[in-house]
Structures are given as C-alpha cells and as structure tokens.
Amino acid sequence: MPAGSARERGSAALFVAIFAPAMIFLAGLVIDGGAALEVRQRAADIAEQAARAAGQECDVALLRSVSECRITSQSAAEAAAGPYLDNNGVTDWRLELFDPAAGTTNQFYGVRVTVTIEFRTTLLGIVPAYQTMTITQTGEAVAVTGL
C-alpha cells in the first residue's frame, strides 16, 4: 500500500456526500428556473392576447356616433377573453376595464387582464416549500380609433 493512502480512504465519499446535494440544487435552479421563465412568457402572452380580444368589444353605437371605442359590457369583454384563458393552464385571472371616458359612467377605453399560472417544479420539488411556483403577468389593450 502506498504511503498516505490509509489517511485518504473515504475522502471521495465525503466529497460526494457534501457536494451532491449542492449540485442537485443548482441543477434544480437551472431546470426549474428555465421552466419558470417559459411559464412567465406564456402567462404574459395569454394575458396580452386576452386583453386584445376583450379590447375589441366596443359599444358599436358609441363607435359610430363619437368615433371612440368604449367598452360598456364587462361580461362581453370577459366572454371575448375567455377562449384565451380557458384550457391554457391558467389557474386564476382577473379582467378589469380602465380609463373612464370623461363625463360618462360605466364606459371604458381599455382592458387589463391579469393571469396567474401555477406549475409543479421538477428538481426543486424535493424541498416542500418549492413544490409549486406561481407566476402572475398582466396584459393591457387600449382601442385606438381615428388613425
């Protein structure tokens, strides 16, 4: 047996025992962090497309009379946004109308859609606090007329 080998016996096992959890955690950050970025982009896309669809629900009479696209029906805006929000992994969403027209009530120019998507992590899920991640994104659409 070469000199010094008895003292070094098991040092590789100790190295693996210490650094393996750290490497798994770093791999989890890379894999689950990349997945979180992809979900964030998807949530932003869904929110923007839903807002765009809802923003087209103008009151036709007001559009023809004053050439302004005002959204007067929350339910019509939600119905227009629905196909983008349903069956897309969206766990929660909120649609709000904003910028009331001067001198009018319940008539709005824009739509803001907030989307929440929750997803299960792959490697970070071994830690109970990180089994799921929640991503929230907002998209806005404002109708522009008269261009």
Secondary structure, DSSP 8 states (H G I E B T S, - for coil): --TTTTTTTTHHHHHHHHHHHHHHHHHHHHHHHHHHHHHHHHHHHHHHHHHHHHTT---HHHHHHHS---B--HHHHHHHHHHHHTTSS--EEEEEEEEE-TT-SS-EEEEEEEEEEEEE-SSGGGSGGGSEEEEEEEEEEE-----
